[in-house]
Every structure is written in C-alpha cells, then in structure tokens.
C-alpha cells in the first residue's frame, strides 16, 4: 500500500516514514507543504492512505482535506495534530477525516489505526483476508495456505496483500507498481513478473492448485478458481 505523509517538521516526518515502512504493508512518500500536497493529490497520484498534519505551510491541513473530499476522493485520512480539544477533533471529522490522533502519540497505536483504516476502506473489517485456502493476516503479516506457512519477503507480501484485498479482480501491472513503491516507482518497472513468479512458486510448493493467475495483456488475478 502507498501512503502520503504531509508533515512540515522534518524529524517527525522521518519518524513517521520509518514507522510505516517497518511494516511490509507500506511504501511512503513525504511532503512538507500543504499546497504541494494538494497539487500531488490533484494530479491523480494513487494513495491508499493519507497522514495529514493539521497546521502546514502553503495550505492548512483542513483545507487540503476539504479539497480532497470535494474532488470525490474517498482515500482514508488520518489527521495528526497538537490541537487536541474536542472542538478541533469535531472540526476535523466534519471536514472529512476518517480518524484523528493527537500528538504526542504512541507509534503502536498509530500503526494499528493505519491498518484499521485500510481494512475499512477496502470493506474488509476483519484483519484476516481469505481467498480460497489462502489466509493473509494483516496484523502479523503471516501467510498460510491450507494451514501451511508461506514465507514471503516484504515486497512479495505487499503485492499479495494488495491482491487479496481485491479477490477475483484483475489488477494491472502499472497499478501494482504504483502501490508497491514510492513516488519513484518507474525505476522498478521490470520486477512485477519476478515477484509474481516467486509468490506463485511458494503458494504452490506443496502441490496445491493455482490461485494467482496471469490474465494475458491485462494483469494478475487472485481467485479461488484454479487456473491452468
């Protein structure tokens, strides 16, 4: 999943990026200016999650949020702020944020809230994603098939989790690249086929049928249906 962190304090921004990327789920971009963030979002860059500071140079965080919602985007937004009064929290929620966390915050709570927002945005409130005999636990990042543990490195896990949120859907190669990597994803453009081959090999290591299929000319699909 791809996250955008909008935070003008460099130390906090670095810590947020480092915390998110301790999880195999996330790749994160960082911006420190509200106007720059809005321009990035308005350009159509696909983000699965937005961590938004309340007070920003260029454009206030709530104005960024308001414009984002007016544009029709439903991307989950977690507002991070030192403004912790009840009135400010209500204001943030009224502007369209999905959650509100007051600084200083516990990193474990932050990560748990981020994962919960992703589950809700994908209409998967349960933390375990199931596709046929495959189970992907988004809390522990453990993958099993028919009870057999499947060990995946971070980027392979991220790809599989992204597909598991969309069972049966065909997901294109470009979309996978955009959500696996940060803003410089183009330089990794030749790796998807390798990751798919590696994941498929591990999912079928005990002779199981195929779950991860290539749809020629279109992309990849994770489905209960057995492919060739």
N, C-alpha and C positions, 0 to 999 in steps of 0.2 A: 504494500500500500504506500501511496505517496502523500506526504504531509507537507504543508507550508507553515512555517513558524514566522510570525510577524512580531518582532521584539526589537526595540531600539537599543537596549542595554546589551553590549556585546557579550559580557560574561554570562548573563542569563541565557542569551540566545545559544551560545556554545553549549551550555549545560543542558538545555532543552534538546538540542540536536543529539548530543551524546546519549542522553537518557532514552530518547525514542529509538535510536539506532542500536541500543543494546538488545532490542527485540528484533527477531528476524522478520517481523511483520512490516517494518517501516524503512523507507528511504525519505529523507527530509531535506527541503530547501529552506533557506533562511533569508528574510528581508528585514530591514530595519526602518522602513519608511512607509507610512500608510498609503500615500499616493502611488508609490512604486508597487505596493502590494495590490492595490486596486487595478492598476494597469496590467499586471501579470494575470490577475484573475479574469479581467475583462477580455484578455486575449484568447481565453479558452483553454489555458493550461489546465489539465485534468488533475485535480487534487481530491483525495479521498477524505482528508481531514485538514481543518484549519485551526491552528493555535494562535490566538489573536490577543495581543496586548491591548489594554483599554486606552492608554494615552500614548499617542505616536506622533512624531513629526510628520509634516506633509498633509496628513488627513487623520482625524480622530478614528480610533478603532471602531466606534459605533457607527460612524459614517461609512466606513468600509463595509461593515456588516449590513447596514441598511441598503447600500447599493448592490451588494451581493444578492440579497434576498429579492430586491426589485428586479434584478436581472433574471430571476427564475431559478437560481441555483439552490439546491437542497443539500449541498455538501455540509456535513456536520461541523459545527464551530464551537470550540471551547475557548471562552474568554478568560484570560489570565490577568489579574489586576490587583493593585493595592487598595482599590476603592471597594471596601467590603461592607458598606452599610446596606441595610435591607432595601433602601430606595434605589441604590445603584444596581444591586442584583436584579431587582424587578425591572429596572430600565433596560438592562442588558437582555433579559429574557424577552421583553416586549419588542426589542429591536430584531429578535430572531435568532439569538444564540441558543444552542442546544444544552449547554452546561456552562457553569461559572465557577471558577476556582480562585480563591483569594490568596495572594502572596503574603507571607511565605507558605509554600505548600509542601507536602510530603511527596517525594518522587514516586513512591509506590502507588499512592493514591492517584497521582497524575496519570501514570501508565494504565492503571485499571480503568479510569474514566475514559481514556482514549480508546481502549479496546471495546468498552461497552458502547461508546458512540458508534464505532464501526459496525458492531453487531446490529444495533438498532437501525442504522442507515441501510443495511443490507437485508433488513427484515429477517434476521436470524438472531432472535433474542437469546437463544441457548448458546453457550460457549463452545459446544462441540458440533462441528459440521459433519454431516454424514452423507455420503454418496455411495449407495450400494453397500459393499463390505468395507468401505474406506471410512475411517474416522480421523478428523483433524481437530485436535484440541487447541483452541486459540488462546487458552490460558497458559498452558505448559509448552505449547508448540510441539507436542508429541503427535506422531502419525502412526496409525496402525491399520493393517488390513487383515480381516478375519482374526484379529487378536495378535497378529504378528507385528512386532515393532519394525517400523521403516525409518531408518536414519537418513535425514536429509540435511545438508548444509544450508546456511541461512537463505541464500538466493533461491535455491530449489524449493525450500519450504515456502518462501514468499510467493513464488509462482503458483505452487499447488494450492495454497490457501486462497489466492485470488480466484482461481478457477473453481474452488469448492464453494465459494460464495455465489457462484453462478452455475449451478449444476444443469447440464443439458444445453447451455448456451454456447454458441461458437464465439470465441474471443480471438480477435486478430493479433498478429504478431506486433504491430505498432502499438496497440493498446497495452499489451503486456509489457513492452519496453518502457512506455510512459509511466506505468505504475510500479515497475520494479526499481527504477533508478531515479536519481535526482535530475535537475534541470539539464545536465549534460549527457542524457541517456543515448544520444545518437552514436557516441563512440563505442557503445556496446552492441551495435546492431546485429552482430553475427552470432550472438550467444544463445538465442532462444532455442534454436533447433538442438543444440547440445544439451541444454537443461532438460528439454522435453524427453530426449532420448535417455538421459540419465535417470530421471524420475520414473519413466516407464519401465526401465530395466529393474529398478528397485521395487516398484509396485508388483511386478510380475516374477520376482525372484523365486517364489515357491510354486511357480506353475499356474498362478491364477490367471483368469481371463483379463482382457484389456478394458480398462476404464478410461485411460487418457488417449484420445483419438486425434489424429490429424485429419482435418477437413481440407482437402486439397484446394489451394488457391484462396482459402478463406481464413484459416487459423486452427484453433485447437478447441476440443470439447471434452469436458469431464462428465461422464454419464454412466448411469447404471447399465446401460445397454452394452453388450460385449461387441467390440469391434473386430475387424479381421485380424 
